[in-house]
Amino acid sequence: MDVCPTYLAQQQDRRLTAVLLGPYPSTVDDRLARLAELRGLDLGSPRGTAPAIAALLPHDTGQGSHGSV
């Protein structure tokens, strides 16, 4: 389940992310918190979101490794 790309594509709407992916919104929160812990990103701020989006760009264009963020 690619929570981060879906979350960012839905303009950081955790409820819509949950609807699209299937888990409860609290599960989305848990996975985003774990990602923030592992990667040191704050996806609630522009400074945290920008690196996440930049990391996903090669993934979106079919370049780079899958699941890097």
TALIN-V393314 format. One record per residue. N is the residue number from 1. PHI is phi in whole degrees, 0 to 359 (NA if undefined). OMEGA is omega in degrees with one decimal (999 if undefined). D_CENTER is the distance of its C-alpha to the mean C-alpha in whole Angstrom. Layout:
BEGIN
n=N phi=PHI omega=OMEGA d_center=D_CENTER
n=N phi=PHI omega=OMEGA d_center=D_CENTER
END
This chain:
BEGIN
n=1 phi=NA omega=-179.9 d_center=10
n=2 phi=267 omega=-176.5 d_center=7
n=3 phi=294 omega=-174.1 d_center=5
n=4 phi=299 omega=-179.9 d_center=1
n=5 phi=299 omega=-179.9 d_center=4
n=6 phi=293 omega=179.2 d_center=6
n=7 phi=301 omega=179.5 d_center=5
n=8 phi=292 omega=178.9 d_center=6
n=9 phi=294 omega=179.1 d_center=8
n=10 phi=266 omega=177.6 d_center=10
n=11 phi=56 omega=175.4 d_center=10
n=12 phi=62 omega=176.4 d_center=8
n=13 phi=263 omega=-174.7 d_center=11
n=14 phi=292 omega=179.4 d_center=10
n=15 phi=291 omega=177.7 d_center=13
n=16 phi=293 omega=175.8 d_center=13
n=17 phi=301 omega=178.9 d_center=9
n=18 phi=296 omega=178.7 d_center=12
n=19 phi=299 omega=-177.5 d_center=15
n=20 phi=290 omega=-175.6 d_center=13
n=21 phi=263 omega=175.8 d_center=12
n=22 phi=110 omega=-178.0 d_center=15
n=23 phi=281 omega=174.1 d_center=14
n=24 phi=290 omega=176.2 d_center=15
n=25 phi=305 omega=178.7 d_center=13
n=26 phi=295 omega=176.3 d_center=14
n=27 phi=292 omega=175.6 d_center=13
n=28 phi=300 omega=177.9 d_center=9
n=29 phi=302 omega=-179.2 d_center=10
n=30 phi=298 omega=-178.9 d_center=12
n=31 phi=290 omega=176.5 d_center=9
n=32 phi=293 omega=177.5 d_center=7
n=33 phi=296 omega=178.6 d_center=10
n=34 phi=295 omega=177.0 d_center=11
n=35 phi=299 omega=179.2 d_center=8
n=36 phi=300 omega=178.9 d_center=9
n=37 phi=295 omega=-177.3 d_center=13
n=38 phi=289 omega=-174.2 d_center=13
n=39 phi=259 omega=-178.5 d_center=11
n=40 phi=71 omega=-179.1 d_center=13
n=41 phi=253 omega=171.8 d_center=10
n=42 phi=252 omega=-175.6 d_center=11
n=43 phi=286 omega=175.7 d_center=8
n=44 phi=266 omega=-179.3 d_center=11
n=45 phi=236 omega=177.3 d_center=13
n=46 phi=301 omega=179.5 d_center=13
n=47 phi=293 omega=177.0 d_center=14
n=48 phi=274 omega=-178.4 d_center=11
n=49 phi=287 omega=-176.8 d_center=9
n=50 phi=303 omega=178.3 d_center=11
n=51 phi=295 omega=178.6 d_center=11
n=52 phi=295 omega=178.0 d_center=7
n=53 phi=296 omega=179.3 d_center=9
n=54 phi=300 omega=179.2 d_center=12
n=55 phi=291 omega=-178.3 d_center=10
n=56 phi=276 omega=-177.7 d_center=9
n=57 phi=303 omega=177.0 d_center=12
n=58 phi=299 omega=178.3 d_center=15
n=59 phi=296 omega=-178.9 d_center=13
n=60 phi=294 omega=-178.0 d_center=13
n=61 phi=266 omega=178.7 d_center=17
n=62 phi=85 omega=178.5 d_center=17
n=63 phi=255 omega=176.3 d_center=18
n=64 phi=84 omega=-176.1 d_center=17
n=65 phi=273 omega=177.2 d_center=16
n=66 phi=276 omega=175.0 d_center=13
n=67 phi=75 omega=-178.7 d_center=10
n=68 phi=288 omega=177.7 d_center=11
n=69 phi=232 omega=999 d_center=7
END
